Every structure is written in structure tokens, then in C-alpha cells.
């Protein structure tokens, strides 16, 4: 079998086994392809794929430009005008409730998380000892008032004695004047008309009348002194009455303090008292959390550049993530949080590493619907402040 026969029966395998030779060294048995056959084959179409590639690149560029414009618009409208932080919590004025008198708890009126109004009774302390003390002080007040009335009556009597002694002085002076005139007349007549005994009697009567005047004046002074003592006794009795009235008022207050009342409206929290327990003055029994709350957001100091009071805030709470509450910036604290901590940092000693500080910002809720939700101190929120 020759090469021509192999080529006709299995042309692929023959070409694979036959090494490629230049045209001038081809075997004689393999005729060269005619020029007309080579020229008649169509050329590959290369323009269409290039056009499709250019269209793909153009579409990709347009898409990237659209994404960039969308991202830029989102940043300018939804990111750049806002400052937010997750270091924010709800705050409120938590009021601890403590008794003003010591005693045993007779009745616990409220339960945990119960809402109360201002003036509602929370705890009842046994009032028996305080009622007894009040009765005793009222009795002391009655006795002191009686002593005051007695002092006033004694002053009236002694004042009358003073007037009486003054009259006695006037009468004694009149008698002394009469006796002195009689004595002068007897002395002027002498032994010519009266005896020596009558002269001596007239002189004695004159001296006796003068002595009676002195005695009456002394009695008057004594009566006035007694009247002054009565006035001092009245003042003492009045002071005792005032002291007894104060003691009665204090006993009434202590009795009223046995009813521990709510100083303001709120919710009962952190209750530590039970019925039958003996409580001391100032011991915290429970705490009241009012409905009025606000938010303290600890923003970085670099976020405060454009933040001002009154700017609107949108608040999202972890407890109610589907609700956005409206609020506003109330105030910005004049100082960072660490500056007012128990152990503030001392940057003047040791190595210093600059750390971005946080400043508490008070945010007040404007949404009236917030009153319908349970909002307590310590709950986490995320505020977004529109600064531009």
C-alpha cells in the first residue's frame, strides 16, 4: 500500500503522522491546492465581536457612573447631614423613697412596677407609738395653757394690789400732812394754850404719819415687784405653751410620717421593703421613676462641630426598632464625661495618648406617643441629629 492509498483511506491519521513540509518539499503525490480554491474561502468576521465588546464596556461604565451618582446622592442627603451614635441611653429623675420615722411596717400598699400618683400612700408604719406620743404632748400643752391662765390671773390680782398700795400711799401722805400741820400749830401756841403732853402727842403723831407714808411706799414697791414677777411668769408660761404647741405639731408630723407617701407620680421600682420589716429613718424602701424621661447621647467631640441646641433628632430605640420617635437637642454638656467621673484622668503625669473624648448631649422627646410605651432609665437608643 502506497502513501496515496493511505491518504485516501485515513486522511486525518496520515496527516498527523506525516511531518509538515514546506511547499517546495511536499511529496510529489500530494498535489498543491490551486490558487483559485484558496482565494474562494471566506475571511473570518472580526468586526462584530469588537463592536459587542465596546457596547459591553460602555454599559459597564454607565452602570458604574449610575452607582457612583446614587452613592454620592445617598451620602449627601442621608449620611453627611446627620450625626448619630449608639452610645446613648434613656435617663430620668429616679427618686428614692425613705421613711422619716423609724418603725415596723404594718402594711405594704403598693406592688412592683405599679403606677402611683403624687400623694398616694406607699407604706404604712405602725402608728401606735406615735399616737401615744401625740396624746402626751397634747396633755402637756393643756397643762402649759393652764399655767399661762394662772399666771395671767395672778398678774391681775397683783396689779390690783399695786393700785391699792398706791392709794394707801396717798392716804398715808394725807394723814402725815395733817399730823404735821397739827404739830406745827401746837408748837406755835406752845405752853400758853396746851399742855406739854399734847405737844408731845402731836409731834409723835406727825412722826408716826410720816413713817406710815414710808411703809405704804414700801408696800407699793413690793406690789410692783410682785407684778413684775407675774409678768415674767406669764412670759415663761407663754414660752411653755409655744414649746408644747411645737411638740404637739412635731408629734402630729411624726404620726403623719408613718404613712409614707409618693412625692411625685411615677412607677414603683427597686422595692426592698416587706410587711413586718423594721425600717430606720432614711432607709431606702423603693424608688419612683417618673414618666418624663430624656436621652443622654455621648457623641464624640469631633461630631459636635455643627451640632446646636434645638436641632431635630430622630430616635430609634432597641426595644421598639420599628418606631422612630421625634426629638430635639436640648443642651450640650460643658465638659466631657470622664472629666466628671470619680477618678478623672490626669494628663499631666505619665505618658500621654490622645483619645477622642465623648461629650454628653441631652435630647428631649417631642413625640407625645412616647408616653404610651415603657421607657425606663438605662434603655439603649440610637439618635440621629440633623446638623445640616
Secondary structure, DSSP 8 states (H G I E B T S, - for coil): --HHHHHHH-HHHHHHHS----GGGS-TTS----HHHHHHS-----HHHHHHHHHHHHHHHHHHHHHHHHHHHHIIIIITTEEEEEEEEEE--EEEEE-SS-EEEEEE---TT-EE-TT-EEEEE--HHHHHHHHHHHHHHHHHHHHHHHHHHHHHHHHHHHHHHHHHHHHHHHHHHHHHHHHHHHHHHGGGTS-HHHHHHHHHHHHHHHHHHHHHHHHHHHHHHHHHHHHHHHHHHHHHHHHHHHHHHHHHHHHHHTEEE-SSSEEEES----TT-EE-TT-EEEEEE-S--EEEEEEEGGG-SS--TT-EEEEEESTTTT-EEEEEEEEE-SS-TGGGSTT---TTSS-------EEEEEEEE--GGGGGS---TT-EEEEEEE--
